[in-house]
Structure formats: C-alpha cells, structure tokens
Amino acid sequence: MPTTKELLAIRLKQLRKKRGFTQEQLAEKIGRDTKHISKLEQAGSYPSIETLDRIANVLNVELKDLFNFDGLYEKNYIKNEFKKLLNTASEEHLQLLYKIHKDIIN
C-alpha cells in the first residue's frame, strides 16, 4: 500500500497539473526551488506545513484537500493487489469475489 508520503506526492502533482502549472511555475509562486517541488512529487521528502499552506493557496484549494487521497491508487497498484488477493484466496473467497464482480458489471 502506498505510504502517506507517496499519496501526498501523487495528489500534489495531480492538483498542480489540474491547475495548469508546471513545476517551475509552482515553485516560483510559492518561493521554493523547482528541485523542491520535484522532490515532493517523487515522495522524496515531506513538505513543511508552511510549504503545504503556500501550495494550497496557489492551487486555490483548502489545506485539507491536499490530503484527499480518494481515487489516487494507480491502476498498476490496484492490479497487483488484486493479483495477490486472487493468488492467496481460498476457494470460498474466490467464489465470493466472482459473485461480487458479476453483480458489479451487470
């Protein structure tokens, strides 16, 4: 499962791109170096609360929105988790998963 740092990195990048900013533009607007933004988006470090506040203001979101990780799991991560689940599930659980899947797609 992705760490909070990894999810925050994904979320920051997602919001930055959604607002149409490059890393350079965001860095300039918050008074940080471009390398700092790159490092944050690669989950290389945790941002300070001051940096998070600046980012939220520039991106025109509330601070709490930076931590809204709903729907952030990448497709490959989800696939790998399902593969693990299927490889370790009992016969009973496989039957249940299959029924749930059928119900969802119908």
MDTraj code that builds the backbone (N, CA, C; nanometers):
import mdtraj as md
import numpy as np

residues = "MET PRO THR THR LYS GLU LEU LEU ALA ILE ARG LEU LYS GLN LEU ARG LYS LYS ARG GLY PHE THR GLN GLU GLN LEU ALA GLU LYS ILE GLY ARG ASP THR LYS HIS ILE SER LYS LEU GLU GLN ALA GLY SER TYR PRO SER ILE GLU THR LEU ASP ARG ILE ALA ASN VAL LEU ASN VAL GLU LEU LYS ASP LEU PHE ASN PHE ASP GLY LEU TYR GLU LYS ASN TYR ILE LYS ASN GLU PHE LYS LYS LEU LEU ASN THR ALA SER GLU GLU HIS LEU GLN LEU LEU TYR LYS ILE HIS LYS ASP ILE ILE ASN".split()
xyz = np.array([
    [0.0846, -0.1183, 0.0000],
    [0.0000, 0.0000, 0.0000],
    [0.0887, 0.1240, 0.0000],
    [0.0534, 0.2224, -0.0812],
    [0.1336, 0.3448, -0.0836],
    [0.1364, 0.4129, 0.0530],
    [0.2481, 0.4742, 0.0831],
    [0.2613, 0.5486, 0.2082],
    [0.1921, 0.6833, 0.1948],
    [0.1734, 0.7494, 0.3076],
    [0.1146, 0.8837, 0.3055],
    [0.2004, 0.9772, 0.2219],
    [0.3303, 0.9646, 0.2331],
    [0.4211, 1.0492, 0.1550],
    [0.4004, 1.0261, 0.0057],
    [0.3836, 0.9009, -0.0343],
    [0.3624, 0.8688, -0.1751],
    [0.2261, 0.9198, -0.2240],
    [0.1243, 0.9045, -0.1414],
    [-0.0086, 0.9541, -0.1791],
    [-0.0092, 1.1066, -0.1881],
    [0.0573, 1.1727, -0.0951],
    [0.0660, 1.3184, -0.0990],
    [0.1391, 1.3628, -0.2256],
    [0.2443, 1.2928, -0.2612],
    [0.3192, 1.3255, -0.3830],
    [0.2295, 1.3166, -0.5056],
    [0.1532, 1.2092, -0.5145],
    [0.0609, 1.1909, -0.6276],
    [-0.0433, 1.3022, -0.6294],
    [-0.0970, 1.3332, -0.5122],
    [-0.2016, 1.4354, -0.5016],
    [-0.1491, 1.5740, -0.5397],
    [-0.0296, 1.6080, -0.4933],
    [0.0274, 1.7385, -0.5270],
    [0.0462, 1.7525, -0.6776],
    [0.0996, 1.6480, -0.7385],
    [0.1201, 1.6505, -0.8831],
    [-0.0130, 1.6603, -0.9575],
    [-0.1117, 1.5844, -0.9109],
    [-0.2437, 1.5857, -0.9735],
    [-0.3050, 1.7262, -0.9684],
    [-0.3012, 1.7888, -0.8512],
    [-0.3602, 1.9221, -0.8372],
    [-0.2824, 2.0274, -0.9158],
    [-0.1509, 2.0162, -0.9153],
    [-0.0681, 2.1109, -0.9913],
    [-0.1031, 2.1050, -1.1391],
    [-0.1103, 1.9847, -1.1931],
    [-0.1415, 1.9684, -1.3351],
    [-0.2840, 2.0134, -1.3662],
    [-0.3759, 1.9831, -1.2752],
    [-0.5157, 2.0227, -1.2946],
    [-0.5291, 2.1742, -1.3049],
    [-0.4449, 2.2461, -1.2313],
    [-0.4480, 2.3925, -1.2334],
    [-0.3622, 2.4509, -1.3459],
    [-0.2946, 2.3620, -1.4200],
    [-0.2176, 2.4067, -1.5364],
    [-0.0812, 2.4649, -1.5051],
    [-0.0246, 2.4315, -1.3905],
    [0.1078, 2.4821, -1.3535],
    [0.2159, 2.3797, -1.3856],
    [0.3312, 2.4294, -1.4291],
    [0.4490, 2.3446, -1.4376],
    [0.5122, 2.3435, -1.2989],
    [0.6066, 2.2540, -1.2778],
    [0.6783, 2.2536, -1.1503],
    [0.7498, 2.3867, -1.1298],
    [0.8052, 2.4400, -1.2364],
    [0.8772, 2.5674, -1.2281],
    [0.7846, 2.6809, -1.1854],
    [0.6658, 2.6854, -1.2445],
    [0.5699, 2.7911, -1.2108],
    [0.5249, 2.7811, -1.0658],
    [0.4940, 2.6595, -1.0221],
    [0.4509, 2.6414, -0.8843],
    [0.5628, 2.6789, -0.7878],
    [0.6824, 2.6350, -0.8182],
    [0.7970, 2.6663, -0.7325],
    [0.8147, 2.8170, -0.7187],
    [0.8048, 2.8867, -0.8298],
    [0.8209, 3.0324, -0.8278],
    [0.7124, 3.0985, -0.7435],
    [0.5894, 3.0535, -0.7598],
    [0.4770, 3.1144, -0.6885],
    [0.4814, 3.0913, -0.5375],
    [0.5432, 2.9806, -0.4957],
    [0.5496, 2.9538, -0.3514],
    [0.6857, 2.9889, -0.2912],
    [0.7753, 3.0401, -0.3753],
    [0.9052, 3.0820, -0.3257],
    [0.9991, 2.9676, -0.2913],
    [0.9905, 2.8620, -0.3689],
    [1.0773, 2.7457, -0.3491],
    [1.1501, 2.7145, -0.4787],
    [1.2508, 2.6309, -0.4690],
    [1.3269, 2.5860, -0.5840],
    [1.2483, 2.4780, -0.6584],
    [1.2651, 2.4711, -0.7888],
    [1.1990, 2.3687, -0.8690],
    [1.2348, 2.2284, -0.8212],
    [1.3593, 2.2100, -0.7800],
    [1.4022, 2.0796, -0.7295],
    [1.3208, 2.0391, -0.6065],
    [1.2810, 2.1383, -0.5285],
    [1.1999, 2.1100, -0.4088],
    [1.0643, 2.0514, -0.4498],
    [1.0011, 2.1111, -0.5488],
    [0.8721, 2.0614, -0.5973],
    [0.8896, 1.9220, -0.6564],
    [0.9929, 1.9036, -0.7350],
    [1.0204, 1.7726, -0.7946],
    [1.0375, 1.6674, -0.6862],
    [1.1120, 1.6997, -0.5837],
    [1.1359, 1.6055, -0.4738],
    [1.0056, 1.5707, -0.4018],
    [0.9195, 1.6713, -0.3826],
    [0.7899, 1.6457, -0.3180],
    [0.7039, 1.5529, -0.4027],
    [0.7045, 1.5748, -0.5340],
    [0.6216, 1.4948, -0.6240],
    [0.6785, 1.3553, -0.6483],
    [0.7996, 1.3327, -0.6071],
    [0.8588, 1.1998, -0.6170],
    [0.8619, 1.1314, -0.4804],
    [0.7943, 1.1902, -0.3845],
    [0.7883, 1.1380, -0.2475],
    [0.9271, 1.1279, -0.1854],
    [1.0129, 1.2231, -0.2219],
    [1.1479, 1.2244, -0.1686],
    [1.1592, 1.2913, -0.0340],
    [1.0583, 1.3704, 0.0005],
    [1.0581, 1.4369, 0.1307],
    [0.9170, 1.4819, 0.1654],
    [0.8993, 1.5073, 0.2952],
    [0.7725, 1.5644, 0.3420],
    [0.7826, 1.7160, 0.3353],
    [0.6778, 1.7825, 0.2880],
    [0.6798, 1.9292, 0.2892],
    [0.6486, 1.9819, 0.4295],
    [0.6966, 2.1005, 0.4582],
    [0.6618, 2.1657, 0.5845],
    [0.5170, 2.2122, 0.5757],
    [0.4587, 2.2415, 0.6888],
    [0.3206, 2.2923, 0.6901],
    [0.3152, 2.4275, 0.6188],
    [0.4212, 2.5055, 0.6295],
    [0.4275, 2.6339, 0.5597],
    [0.4238, 2.6135, 0.4086],
    [0.5007, 2.5175, 0.3596],
    [0.5017, 2.4878, 0.2163],
    [0.3656, 2.4358, 0.1715],
    [0.3062, 2.3473, 0.2498],
    [0.1728, 2.2967, 0.2159],
    [0.0711, 2.4098, 0.2091],
    [0.0791, 2.5024, 0.3035],
    [-0.0129, 2.6159, 0.3056],
    [0.0059, 2.7026, 0.1813],
    [0.1292, 2.7270, 0.1438],
    [0.1564, 2.8060, 0.0230],
    [0.1047, 2.7353, -0.1013],
    [0.1293, 2.6052, -0.1100],
    [0.0829, 2.5279, -0.2253],
    [-0.0699, 2.5322, -0.2337],
    [-0.1360, 2.5107, -0.1209],
    [-0.2824, 2.5142, -0.1195],
    [-0.3345, 2.6496, -0.1668],
    [-0.2724, 2.7571, -0.1202],
    [-0.3159, 2.8914, -0.1608],
    [-0.2979, 2.9138, -0.3102],
    [-0.1830, 2.8747, -0.3635],
    [-0.1559, 2.8939, -0.5065],
    [-0.2493, 2.8087, -0.5916],
    [-0.2763, 2.6865, -0.5466],
    [-0.3633, 2.5973, -0.6226],
    [-0.5118, 2.6234, -0.5961],
    [-0.5382, 2.7185, -0.5065],
    [-0.6757, 2.7594, -0.4751],
    [-0.7591, 2.6433, -0.4206],
    [-0.6982, 2.5700, -0.3263],
    [-0.7682, 2.4625, -0.2576],
    [-0.7466, 2.4803, -0.1079],
    [-0.8300, 2.4146, -0.0293],
    [-0.8097, 2.4156, 0.1149],
    [-0.6974, 2.3183, 0.1483],
    [-0.6298, 2.3439, 0.2578],
    [-0.5193, 2.2591, 0.3002],
    [-0.5618, 2.1131, 0.3100],
    [-0.6816, 2.0900, 0.3619],
    [-0.7301, 1.9521, 0.3765],
    [-0.7454, 1.8813, 0.2422],
    [-0.7675, 1.9571, 0.1342],
    [-0.7834, 1.8975, 0.0018],
    [-0.6550, 1.8327, -0.0487],
    [-0.5414, 1.8777, 0.0032],
    [-0.4146, 1.8163, -0.0356],
    [-0.4054, 1.6733, 0.0154],
    [-0.4868, 1.6417, 0.1169],
    [-0.4844, 1.5082, 0.1777],
    [-0.6064, 1.4246, 0.1420],
    [-0.6787, 1.4673, 0.0407],
    [-0.7921, 1.3893, -0.0078],
    [-0.7373, 1.2878, -0.1076],
    [-0.7117, 1.1671, -0.0578],
    [-0.6463, 1.0644, -0.1382],
    [-0.7440, 0.9700, -0.2069],
    [-0.8732, 0.9997, -0.2017],
    [-0.9726, 0.9135, -0.2669],
    [-0.9427, 0.9026, -0.4159],
    [-0.9383, 0.7811, -0.4657],
    [-0.9197, 0.7583, -0.6075],
    [-0.7776, 0.7778, -0.6580],
    [-0.6802, 0.7800, -0.5683],
    [-0.5431, 0.8056, -0.6113],
    [-0.4605, 0.6814, -0.6381],
    [-0.5144, 0.5667, -0.6063],
    [-0.4366, 0.4466, -0.6288],
    [-0.4199, 0.4247, -0.7779],
    [-0.2983, 0.4057, -0.8198],
    [-0.2695, 0.3869, -0.9610],
    [-0.3186, 0.2499, -1.0079],
    [-0.3474, 0.2441, -1.1357],
    [-0.4008, 0.1231, -1.1970],
    [-0.3112, 0.0018, -1.1713],
    [-0.1806, 0.0170, -1.1875],
    [-0.0895, -0.0953, -1.1661],
    [-0.0895, -0.1421, -1.0215],
    [-0.0993, -0.0486, -0.9282],
    [-0.1044, -0.0868, -0.7876],
    [-0.2297, -0.1705, -0.7607],
    [-0.3426, -0.1255, -0.8125],
    [-0.4689, -0.1967, -0.7924],
    [-0.4617, -0.3361, -0.8558],
    [-0.4067, -0.3448, -0.9765],
    [-0.3933, -0.4748, -1.0422],
    [-0.3079, -0.5702, -0.9597],
    [-0.1951, -0.5203, -0.9104],
    [-0.1063, -0.6046, -0.8295],
    [-0.1741, -0.6518, -0.7021],
    [-0.2521, -0.5645, -0.6403],
    [-0.3229, -0.6022, -0.5180],
    [-0.4273, -0.7102, -0.5474],
    [-0.4961, -0.6967, -0.6605],
    [-0.5934, -0.7992, -0.6983],
    [-0.5249, -0.9320, -0.7293],
    [-0.4104, -0.9264, -0.7952],
    [-0.3357, -1.0495, -0.8251],
    [-0.2963, -1.1205, -0.6957],
    [-0.2475, -1.0444, -0.5990],
    [-0.2109, -1.1027, -0.4693],
    [-0.3327, -1.1657, -0.4034],
    [-0.4427, -1.0930, -0.4076],
    [-0.5660, -1.1422, -0.3467],
    [-0.6108, -1.2723, -0.4128],
    [-0.6101, -1.2751, -0.5450],
    [-0.6536, -1.3943, -0.6171],
    [-0.5601, -1.5132, -0.5940],
    [-0.4317, -1.4861, -0.5827],
    [-0.3347, -1.5937, -0.5615],
    [-0.3404, -1.6538, -0.4216],
    [-0.3917, -1.5790, -0.3264],
    [-0.3932, -1.6273, -0.1880],
    [-0.5330, -1.6604, -0.1358],
    [-0.6348, -1.6314, -0.2157],
    [-0.7726, -1.6512, -0.1691],
    [-0.8099, -1.7990, -0.1644],
    [-0.8925, -1.8307, -0.0689],
    [-0.9461, -1.9662, -0.0599],
    [-1.0520, -1.9842, -0.1695],
    [-1.0913, -2.1073, -0.1902],
    [-1.1964, -2.1358, -0.2890],
    [-1.3237, -2.0574, -0.2562],
    [-1.3580, -2.0556, -0.1299],
    [-1.4788, -1.9840, -0.0851],
    [-1.4682, -1.8347, -0.1166],
    [-1.3539, -1.7773, -0.0879],
    [-1.3354, -1.6344, -0.1153],
    [-1.3344, -1.6050, -0.2651],
    [-1.2762, -1.6939, -0.3441],
    [-1.2778, -1.6765, -0.4892],
    [-1.4204, -1.6762, -0.5427],
    [-1.5025, -1.7666, -0.4910],
    [-1.6430, -1.7711, -0.5324],
    [-1.7139, -1.6397, -0.4980],
    [-1.6870, -1.5904, -0.3785],
    [-1.7480, -1.4647, -0.3335],
    [-1.7007, -1.3473, -0.4195],
    [-1.5717, -1.3407, -0.4458],
    [-1.5184, -1.2345, -0.5308],
    [-1.5792, -1.2388, -0.6704],
    [-1.5950, -1.3588, -0.7220],
    [-1.6549, -1.3740, -0.8540],
    [-1.7992, -1.3241, -0.8541],
    [-1.8758, -1.3582, -0.7522],
    [-2.0148, -1.3120, -0.7426],
    [-2.0220, -1.1600, -0.7332],
    [-1.9343, -1.1023, -0.6528],
    [-1.9322, -0.9569, -0.6389],
    [-1.9000, -0.8925, -0.7742],
    [-1.7998, -0.9465, -0.8402],
    [-1.7609, -0.8940, -0.9724],
    [-1.8782, -0.9018, -1.0702],
    [-1.9447, -1.0167, -1.0734],
    [-2.0596, -1.0335, -1.1658],
    [-2.1689, -0.9315, -1.1350],
    [-2.1960, -0.9119, -1.0060],
    [-2.3003, -0.8176, -0.9671],
    [-2.2659, -0.6742, -1.0050],
    [-2.1402, -0.6402, -0.9971],
    [-2.0975, -0.5041, -1.0287],
    [-2.1059, -0.4761, -1.1783],
    [-2.0644, -0.5705, -1.2608],
    [-2.0610, -0.5446, -1.4050],
    [-2.1965, -0.5644, -1.4721],
    [-2.2918, -0.6240, -1.4041],
    [-2.4263, -0.6433, -1.4626],
    [-2.5176, -0.5313, -1.4288],
])
top = md.Topology()
chain = top.add_chain()
for i, resn in enumerate(residues, 1):
    res = top.add_residue(resn, chain, resSeq=i)
    for name in ("N", "CA", "C"):
        top.add_atom(name, md.element.get_by_symbol(name[0]), res)
traj = md.Trajectory(xyz[None], top)
